[in-house]
């Protein structure tokens, strides 16, 4: 079976303390929950990628970002795997209503990346997270996430930068 390499292609609009309503500025607490095929909050038209197809690979886990007490509306999705010394981000996406200049919430992508960093700490990998970036976004990830290049468009987030993201999004 041919496996295609997907490059991370998401704009980190702003690092917030959770997710923030782009009109009112109200902050909403979030949680990440394992995404499953039976997930009722998933509407395929809200996504560029077919996330249910990603569930066929047992080495990957997909998590949905939702507002606390509102788990049926998915704000963003992330697909990660445990590479036994770091967490690898395969895919990350904001819901369609959280993209572009008229997005509903800021901070979704940053929240998802911070979750991958948190998982890396929980696994004992010192917060190390890697991903393959679209070439045009390498500088953006360096500037917003503190990510570093280790080979062409392969990037990683180190311990220090992961600590910053985790402490920003996961205060408890």
Protein Blocks (a to p, Z undefined) as FASTA:
>chain_A
ZZdddddddddfbacfbdcdfklopacddddddddfklmkbcfklpfbdfklmmmpmkbc
cdddddehilkbcfbdcddddehlaccdfbdcddfklgcjkbfbghklmmmmmmmmmmmm
mnonnopacddddfklmmmmmmmnopacfbhjaccddfklmmmmmmmmmmZZ
